[in-house]
Amino acid sequence: MPLIYSCRPSLPRRIVCLTEETTETLYLLGADELIVGISGFTVRPKEARKTKPKVSTYLDANIEQILALKPDVVLAWSDLQADICANLMRAGVEVVGFNHRSVEGILSMILRLGALVGKHNDAERLVQTLNEGLQNAAKRGEQRQHKPRVYFEEWYDPLISGICWVSELIELCGGVDIFAENRHFPDAKRRIIAEAQEVVRRQPDIIVASWCGKMFKPERLIAREGWHKVPAVMNRQLFEIPSPIILQPGPAALTEGVERLLGIFDAWEQHFAIIPSSPY
């Protein structure tokens, strides 16, 4: 007698998230009860850090601890976690690895994750809400009379410019990313700014730093040779947006990250922008 299988696939009931954005997304989708392990770098939402076991950093994971949690699936992000994923797969664990770098990719991840856990409708509603917020931000950006030139610094030694979704959000909010040509490189190595004086030459009006979890020290930036000539330094337009807000490829970047950028750009435009006077 042939075996008869159910045509309805079972949904995961135990999930380990190796990065923060999938944890945040599952909470927003009302599927937080599925999470049995998280990254130690998770800060959003606060209750996740308080209640879920921490099983990984970013580049390392406690494989034995993950196996002990008996996950149905482990969620990872980017090629930088490829070795962790390979070790888990060798141990018989199913792994879903996201590898998005753009705003569109973030929204796509939310939809795919929603489908994975049986929350497709909730995911569609979340994406619609996020899209509406982005459209409102874009309208504010389009209304700017003067667009600030923005240097986003993802790391300080060596200097690394912003990843794709950050560059896209800068432009969405009405800024000009002075290293926009680098955003198409998925890896940080190809976004390294070989010569620090190139930033000086490009004369950013605003500098936003997010040093991958390390506290931004403006005095360190100001002390760089020749940087006193940069408009952002002269006008003290130096800002930090914490990495959990802007450097996680998830909902936080599209909400709080966008609001931080809009606020910075609005204040600059009000106090420092040079608006051409009417010839009449």
C-alpha positions, 0 to 999 in steps of 0.5 A, spaced: 500 500 500 503 506 497 504 511 503 499 517 503 502 524 505 499 530 507 499 535 501 499 541 507 506 542 509 507 543 516 509 550 519 515 551 523 514 551 531 521 553 533 525 558 530 532 560 532 534 567 529 541 569 528 540 576 527 536 582 529 531 583 523 528 577 523 526 577 530 523 584 530 519 582 524 516 576 527 514 580 533 511 585 529 507 579 525 505 576 532 509 570 531 514 571 537 512 565 540 515 561 535 522 564 537 526 559 541 533 563 540 536 569 538 542 573 537 546 576 543 546 583 539 538 583 539 536 590 542 529 590 538 524 589 541 526 589 548 522 583 551 526 579 546 532 580 549 529 579 556 526 573 555 529 569 549 536 565 550 542 568 546 545 563 542 550 567 537 553 573 536 554 576 528 560 571 526 559 566 531 554 561 534 554 556 539 552 550 535 551 545 541 546 550 544 542 551 538 542 544 537 539 543 544 533 548 542 531 543 537 529 548 532 525 547 526 529 552 522 534 557 523 534 564 520 540 567 518 543 573 514 548 574 509 554 571 506 558 573 513 554 567 516 555 562 511 560 558 515 555 558 521 549 556 516 554 550 513 555 547 520 548 547 522 546 544 515 551 538 517 548 537 523 541 536 520 538 543 521 534 546 516 537 553 515 533 559 511 539 564 509 536 571 507 541 575 503 538 582 501 541 589 501 536 594 499 530 597 501 526 592 496 530 586 499 527 588 506 520 588 504 521 582 500 524 578 506 518 580 510 513 577 505 517 571 505 518 570 512 511 571 513 509 566 508 514 561 512 510 562 518 503 562 516 503 569 517 502 571 509 496 576 510 499 580 516 506 580 512 502 584 507 499 589 512 506 590 515 509 591 508 503 596 506 504 600 512 512 600 511 511 602 504 506 608 506 511 611 511 516 610 505 512 614 501 510 620 506 518 620 507 519 621 500 514 626 499 518 630 504 524 629 501 522 631 494 519 638 497 526 640 500 529 646 496 536 644 498 539 637 498 544 636 503 550 632 501 551 626 506 557 622 508 555 616 512 560 612 515 559 605 517 566 604 520 572 608 521 578 604 520 578 603 514 573 608 512 567 604 510 561 608 506 554 606 507 550 599 505 545 599 499 539 600 503 542 606 507 544 610 501 537 609 498 534 611 505 538 618 504 536 619 497 529 618 499 529 623 505 532 628 500 539 627 501 545 626 496 549 620 498 556 622 496 559 615 495 552 613 492 557 609 487 559 604 492 552 602 494 551 596 489 557 593 493 554 587 497 561 587 501 564 592 506 571 591 503 569 594 496 566 600 500 572 602 503 574 609 502 582 608 500 583 615 501 580 619 507 582 626 503 576 624 498 571 625 503 574 632 504 574 633 497 567 631 496 565 636 502 559 633 505 554 638 509 552 632 514 556 626 516 552 620 519 556 615 523 554 608 525 560 604 527 557 597 527 555 597 534 561 601 537 560 608 540 561 614 535 566 619 537 566 625 534 572 628 536 576 622 533 573 624 526 574 632 527 581 630 529 582 627 522 587 631 517 584 636 513 577 634 516 576 641 519 575 644 512 569 639 511 562 643 512 559 638 516 565 639 521 565 646 521 557 646 522 558 641 527 553 637 523 555 630 526 550 625 528 550 618 530 544 613 528 545 607 532 546 600 528 540 597 531 536 602 528 539 603 521 544 597 520 539 592 521 536 590 514 529 590 517 523 594 519 527 599 524 531 602 518 525 603 514 521 606 520 526 609 526 532 610 521 528 614 516 525 618 522 532 620 524 534 622 517 528 626 516 529 630 523 537 631 521 536 633 514 530 638 516 534 641 522 540 642 517 535 645 511 532 650 516 539 652 519 545 651 514 542 650 507 544 656 503 538 657 499 539 661 492 535 668 493 530 670 487 533 674 482 527 679 482 
